[in-house]
């Protein structure tokens, strides 16, 4: 399956959950309940609504602006990673209007790097990664997203490029809600650099990070690498 035939589908630091009641009144309905389970459900409901809103905005980006933004994102990404020789870099196949990194993926092999793509095993399970090149036979995975066939070797990335729906100033990522990346990163024993990639419209004041959320090392949009503020725990801000 060739890439050319695939197209995309047509502040202050992030406040931790214990500070939700001190945010803008917009978020007042999510004031912390004494029971963690209630708070978690509040966050889930808020994230679901915010996710739908941000995806709708992303899909509405005009094609010419999207193409220009994708080129800018790719350039900033290459600058941030630097020399890719010897590195295994996990990318992604664009889904629901995500930035298209196909040009970067195509160039990796020629520059001495190895491109990988994530594979979903099942809900509630970590991802694993298979090596990918332009000659790799492909099949359809979860959500009909193309993935390498089982003949492609399983690899462990040095750099994980994670698509994001939203992100906050501390580098916490709002994804699709499956928790795949968080579970995966928590289980990788070697040091992995995590780079979030998305459009600037994905910037939000907070995702209400929970104990299981893992912050990204850097975030890149069409405006470049976004400066991230230090993460603070609930105890530190009380």
Secondary structure, DSSP 4 states (H G I P E B T S, - for coil): --GGG-------SPPPGGGGGGS-GGGGGGPPPSSHHHHHHHHHHHHHHHHHHHHHHHHTS-HHHHHHHHHHHHHHHHHHH---TT-EEEE----TT----HHHHHHHHHTT-EEEEEE--STTS--EEEEE-TT--EEE-GGG-EEE-TTSPEE--SEEEEE-SEE-TT--EE-SSS-HHHHHHHH--S--EEEEE--GGGB-S-----TT----SEEEETTEEEP-PPP--HHHH-
